[in-house]
Amino acid sequence: MHTTRPWLTSLTSRTSRRSRLIALVALCALNAFVGCAPRTMSSLSCSADIHDDAAAATIKLTALASADPSNKEPQLCLAYAYIAQQKYPAAVEASTSALAIDKDDALALRMRAFARYRLGSYPQAIEDANASLRSETSGEAYEILGKCKMRTGDAAGAAEDFRIWANLDKSIEARCWMGSALWTTGDTAGALNTWLAAELAAPHDPEPLIWKCGFLYRAGDKSGALAAAQRAVEMAPKSPQTLGALARVQAWSGDEGGAAATVAQLNVTNPAAAAKLAKELKSSVPTATVK
C-alpha cells in the first residue's frame, strides 16, 4: 500500500508553480545530495571567452574588476582565466580577492584550493577545499583533497576522498585515482578490484587499464602490465596514451622491436606525439610512472 506524505500532497496540489520552485530550491539548499549541482568554473558567464582566448579574456576581466571592485564575478572569472593559463599564483590572488567580497563562496575556495595544489601548497589547499565543503558538497573538492593527501603521504585518507568523489560524480577518473591510493596503502587486491569495477562501468574507456598497467609494471608483473596495455590499445588504437603505455612496457621489458613498431603505429596518426614518445623511450630508464 502506497501512502502519500502529507507535505508532498500539499506541495503538489495546493501550491503554485512558483511556490513549488521555491520549495525545491529550499530543499536543495538543505541537502546538496538531492541533485542540485554546485556551481562550476565552466558555468561562469565568462567561460566561453576564456576557452576562446584566455589571455585576451584576462585583459578584459582585469578592466572589469578594476571598474567594479565590489563585484566578485570578475574576480572569479579572472581566477578561472589564470588557471586556464597555468598562472597559479595569479589565480590564488584573484580567488582571494573574490573571497574578500564573499568569504564563503565555495567556487572561489575550490579554485584557490586547486591553484594551491598546483603550487605544492598542500596544507593550504586542503584548508580551502574543506572550507568549500562547509558551503556545498562538491566532487571537485574531494578530488583536490585526495590529490593533496596523496602528495603528503596520507594514501588511506586519499582513498576515502576519491571514493566520495567517485560516488558524487560517477567519475571513472575518480575510480582510477582511488585504485592508485589503495595500491599505495598496500591494498593491491582492493586496487585491482577498483580498476576492474571502472573497466566494467566504462567498457570502452582505456583509462583504468592504463593506470593498472603502470602499477603492475612497477610491481614487477610485466606480463600483466603488457596484457593491460594491449587491451587498452584494442579499445583506442590511435590514442597517444594507450600506444604510449604499450611502447613503454615493451621498452622496459627489453622488446625494443615491439616498442619501435608501436611508435611507428602512433606516427601514422600523430607524428608529433610519436616523436615525443620515441625521444622519451630513448632516454628513459625502466621505471613505471604514476599520473
Secondary structure as UniProt FT lines:
FT   HELIX           6..13
FT   HELIX           17..30
FT   HELIX           32..34
FT   HELIX           41..43
FT   TURN            45..46
FT   HELIX           47..52
FT   HELIX           54..67
FT   TURN            69..70
FT   HELIX           72..84
FT   TURN            85..86
FT   HELIX           88..101
FT   TURN            103..104
FT   HELIX           106..119
FT   HELIX           122..133
FT   TURN            134..135
FT   HELIX           139..151
FT   TURN            152..153
FT   HELIX           155..169
FT   HELIX           172..185
FT   HELIX           188..201
FT   TURN            203..204
FT   HELIX           207..218
FT   TURN            219..220
FT   HELIX           222..235
FT   TURN            237..238
FT   HELIX           240..252
FT   TURN            253..254
FT   HELIX           256..269
FT   HELIX           271..283
//
